[in-house]
Each structure stands twice: as structure tokens, then as C-alpha cells.
Amino acid sequence: MVLIYGVLIALQIWAIVDCLRLRSRSMWILAVLLFGPFGALAYVVSEMFRGRWFGEQPAAAPVVRDPRIQEIEALLALNPAPALLVELGDLHARQGDDRAAAEAYGRSLETDPDSLYARYHLGLALMAQGRYVEAVREFEQVHAQDPKYDYGAAAEALADALLAAGRDGDALKQYAELAEASARSRPKFQLGMLLDRAGRREEALEVMRDIVDQEEAIPAYLRAGEMPWVERARRFLDGVPSASGSVEGA
């Protein structure tokens, strides 16, 4: 019984400390004090509904080679059509073979250079291999033809590639455009980190405060993707540096 009481008390203490750290959970402190472990448990459940995870994620299942890959390779020997090469690239990308995916998308562009889909996904495959300068070239072409391609995902991919390629100034401008056009937390966080890196501390703090302040307005269906960036912004405001001390990835 003593052990059980100890665990319950520890749960309550943890919940109160966590509420204090997050700042915007002050009402939960009262709930924990009034209802004890039941209040603490309700707090944990509430955080999970917000999209927060506790503990490690389950390991992903092993990937099995898609038999469609072999079918397409046989068809390409007879007809190297761009559509087949794009499909092959998609299949390789889904299986994590970014090198083969990049090769397929590149071959597709040789005969269909106007395909934004193939060029954008070639850029993604290059990024996954760490070939950032090459990825920038592909994303820049996509962005020049359609700045809103893939609902803005291509514009953000360009910003990420510029940052990874060491072009901080261009990346900052690109993230600033994204932050102005969208309420999403990730580009805003990246903008804030770049502002801080550039010595523009007050502007960075303003961006991070904006991210934290909009937390309650985030729709439930977006919380899983948005909350990690809100937490990063909160840690920045608390003076807790990231592991690398620099801009963070996805």
C-alpha cells in the first residue's frame, strides 16, 4: 500500500510541476489539488487528446519490397514512359530507397521536364540523401512556376533545403514569407531560430510568443503536428536551448 500511495503522490507532483512548466495549464493545478490522483490522471488524458505523447513510440514494421516495382521495371524495358518512371520513383520513395527514387524521377524529367510533380519529388529524394544544393535547384524551379505547389509544402521544402545548404539569409526570407502566409507553427519556429542566430533576439522572442499564444486556437485535428513546435517555442522562451543549439528539423 505504501508503494501505491507513493506512486499516486509522485503522479500528482509531476502533474503540478508539468502544469507550471507549460504556464497555460494553471486550472489543472487546482484540479490536481482538489481531486488528487484522479485530477492528475485526467490531466494526462487531456494532454494526450492535445496530441502529446508520453514514452517511446512503437517500432515501425519492417518494409516488404513491393512486387509492383519489378512489374514496372519490366514494362520500362519496353516503354520508358515518364508516368511509369514517376510511379517507380514513388514506390522507391515509399520503401525508403531515396537513391533509386531520385534516379527514377530524374529519368522521368529527361523526357518530361515540365512535370512539377517529378521535380518536386526529385528534390525530396535529394534532400533525404543530404544532397542539399541539388535539392535547392529543383525546389527553386518548382517554386518559380507555382509558389503554392502542393498546398505550400514545396515552398517550405525550399526553405528547408536553403537552410540545410547553409544559405541562412535566403532561408530566413523564405520562412518569413511562409510565416506571413500561414498560421502553422513549424515555419514560424524555424524563422524565430534563424532570427536568433542572426542576432535579432527580440524579433525571435516575438515570433516564439506568437507560436505559444496561438496554442489554444489550434484545431484538434492539427494538434498532433503542431504541438511539438509549440513545445519547442515554449522551451526557447524558458531559456532551454535545443540539443544542437541551432535550427531544428522536422
C-alpha positions in Angstrom: 0.0 0.0 0.0 2.9 2.4 0.8 4.2 1.9 -2.7 0.9 2.6 -4.3 0.5 5.8 -2.2 4.0 6.8 -3.2 3.2 6.4 -6.9 0.0 8.4 -6.7 1.7 11.2 -4.8 4.5 11.2 -7.4 1.9 11.4 -10.2 0.3 14.4 -8.6 3.6 16.2 -8.0 4.7 15.5 -11.6 1.3 16.9 -13.0 1.6 20.1 -10.9 5.3 20.6 -12.0 4.3 20.0 -15.6 1.5 22.5 -15.4 3.8 25.1 -14.0 6.3 24.5 -16.8 3.7 24.8 -19.5 2.3 28.0 -18.0 -1.0 27.8 -19.8 -2.3 24.9 -17.6 -2.9 26.7 -14.3 -6.5 25.5 -14.0 -5.2 21.9 -14.0 -3.2 22.6 -10.9 -6.4 23.4 -9.0 -7.9 20.2 -10.4 -5.0 18.1 -9.1 -5.1 19.7 -5.7 -8.9 19.2 -5.4 -9.2 15.7 -6.8 -5.7 14.2 -6.2 -4.6 11.3 -8.4 -7.9 11.5 -10.3 -7.2 15.1 -11.3 -3.6 14.1 -12.3 -4.9 11.2 -14.4 -7.5 13.5 -16.1 -4.6 15.9 -16.9 -2.6 13.2 -18.6 -5.6 12.2 -20.7 -6.3 15.8 -21.6 -2.7 16.2 -22.8 -2.9 13.1 -24.9 -6.0 14.5 -26.6 -4.0 17.6 -27.4 -1.6 15.4 -29.4 1.1 15.0 -26.7 2.9 11.6 -26.4 4.4 10.1 -23.2 7.1 7.4 -23.6 8.5 5.9 -26.7 6.7 5.3 -30.0 6.3 1.7 -31.1 8.8 0.5 -33.6 7.7 0.5 -37.3 7.0 -2.7 -39.0 9.7 -3.9 -41.5 9.2 -2.9 -45.1 8.5 -5.6 -47.6 9.6 -5.0 -51.3 6.6 -4.0 -53.4 6.1 -6.5 -56.2 4.8 -3.7 -58.4 8.4 -2.4 -58.6 9.5 -5.5 -60.6 6.4 -5.2 -62.8 7.2 -1.6 -63.7 10.9 -2.3 -64.3 9.8 -5.0 -66.9 7.4 -2.5 -68.5 10.1 0.2 -68.7 12.3 -2.1 -70.8 9.6 -1.9 -73.5 8.3 1.6 -72.9 10.3 4.1 -70.8 7.3 6.3 -70.3 7.6 9.3 -67.8 4.4 8.2 -66.0 5.9 4.8 -65.3 9.2 6.3 -64.1 7.2 8.6 -61.7 5.3 5.6 -60.4 8.6 3.8 -59.9 10.0 6.7 -58.1 7.0 6.9 -55.8 7.3 3.2 -54.9 11.0 3.5 -54.1 10.4 6.6 -52.0 7.7 4.8 -50.0 10.1 2.0 -49.3 12.9 4.4 -48.2 15.2 3.9 -51.2 15.8 7.6 -51.9 18.7 7.0 -54.2 16.6 4.8 -56.6 13.7 7.2 -56.3 15.9 10.2 -57.3 17.2 8.2 -60.3 13.6 7.3 -61.4 12.4 10.9 -61.1 15.5 12.2 -62.9 14.9 9.8 -65.8 11.3 11.0 -66.0 12.3 14.6 -66.2 14.6 13.9 -69.2 11.5 13.3 -71.3 9.0 15.4 -69.4 11.0 18.4 -68.0 7.8 20.4 -67.2 6.5 17.9 -64.6 6.3 19.7 -61.3 5.4 16.5 -59.6 8.5 14.7 -60.7 10.8 17.7 -60.0 9.3 18.3 -56.5 9.7 14.7 -55.5 13.2 14.6 -57.0 14.0 17.4 -54.7 12.6 15.5 -51.7 14.6 12.4 -52.6 17.8 14.5 -52.9 17.1 16.1 -49.5 16.7 12.7 -48.0 20.2 11.8 -49.2 21.8 15.0 -47.9 22.3 16.5 -51.4 21.0 19.9 -50.4 22.5 22.1 -53.1 21.0 19.9 -55.8 17.6 19.8 -53.9 17.6 23.7 -53.8 17.9 23.8 -57.6 14.9 21.5 -58.1 12.7 23.3 -55.5 13.6 26.7 -56.9 12.3 25.6 -60.3 9.1 24.3 -58.8 8.6 27.5 -56.7 9.3 29.7 -59.7 6.5 28.0 -61.6 4.0 27.6 -58.8 4.8 29.2 -55.4 1.8 27.4 -53.8 2.5 23.9 -55.2 1.4 21.0 -53.0 -0.5 23.5 -50.8 2.7 25.3 -49.9 4.7 22.2 -49.0 7.1 22.8 -51.9 7.7 26.4 -50.6 8.6 25.0 -47.2 10.8 22.3 -48.7 12.7 25.1 -50.5 13.2 26.9 -47.2 14.4 23.7 -45.5 16.8 23.0 -48.4 18.2 26.5 -48.3 18.8 26.2 -44.6 20.5 22.8 -45.0 22.6 24.1 -47.8 24.0 26.9 -45.5 22.1 29.8 -47.2 20.7 31.2 -43.9 19.8 34.6 -45.3 17.8 33.1 -48.2 16.2 30.6 -45.8 15.2 33.4 -43.4 13.4 35.3 -46.2 11.6 32.1 -47.3 10.5 31.2 -43.8 9.3 34.8 -43.3 7.1 34.5 -46.4 5.7 31.2 -45.1 5.1 32.6 -41.6 3.2 35.5 -43.1 1.0 33.4 -45.3 0.3 30.6 -42.8 -0.5 30.1 -39.1 1.5 26.9 -39.0 4.0 26.7 -36.1 6.9 24.9 -37.8 7.9 27.7 -40.3 7.4 30.3 -37.6 9.7 28.4 -35.2 12.4 28.0 -37.9 12.0 31.7 -38.6 12.4 32.5 -34.9 15.6 30.3 -34.6 17.1 32.0 -37.7 16.3 35.4 -36.3 18.0 34.5 -33.1 21.0 33.1 -34.9 21.3 36.4 -36.8 21.4 38.3 -33.5 17.8 39.6 -33.8 16.8 38.3 -30.3 13.8 40.5 -29.7 12.2 39.6 -33.0 12.9 35.9 -32.3 11.2 36.2 -28.9 8.2 37.9 -30.5 7.8 35.0 -33.0 8.1 32.4 -30.3 5.5 34.1 -28.1 3.1 34.2 -31.1 3.5 30.4 -31.5 2.8 29.8 -27.8 -0.1 32.3 -27.7 -1.9 30.6 -30.6 -1.9 27.2 -28.9 -5.5 27.2 -27.7 -6.7 28.2 -31.2 -5.2 25.1 -32.9 -7.9 22.8 -34.2 -8.0 19.3 -32.7 -7.1 17.6 -36.0 -3.9 19.6 -36.3 -2.7 19.3 -32.7 -0.5 16.2 -33.3 1.6 18.0 -35.9 1.6 21.5 -34.3 2.2 20.7 -30.6 5.8 19.6 -30.9 6.7 23.0 -32.3 4.7 24.8 -29.7 6.6 22.9 -27.1 9.9 23.9 -28.7 8.9 27.5 -28.8 8.0 27.3 -25.1 11.4 25.8 -24.2 13.0 28.6 -26.2 11.1 31.2 -24.1 12.1 29.3 -21.0 15.7 29.7 -22.0 16.2 26.0 -22.7 18.5 25.6 -25.8 17.8 22.9 -28.4 20.1 19.9 -28.5 22.2 21.3 -31.3 21.8 25.0 -30.3 20.6 25.8 -33.8 17.6 25.5 -36.0 15.7 22.2 -35.6 14.4 19.8 -38.2 11.1 18.1 -38.6 
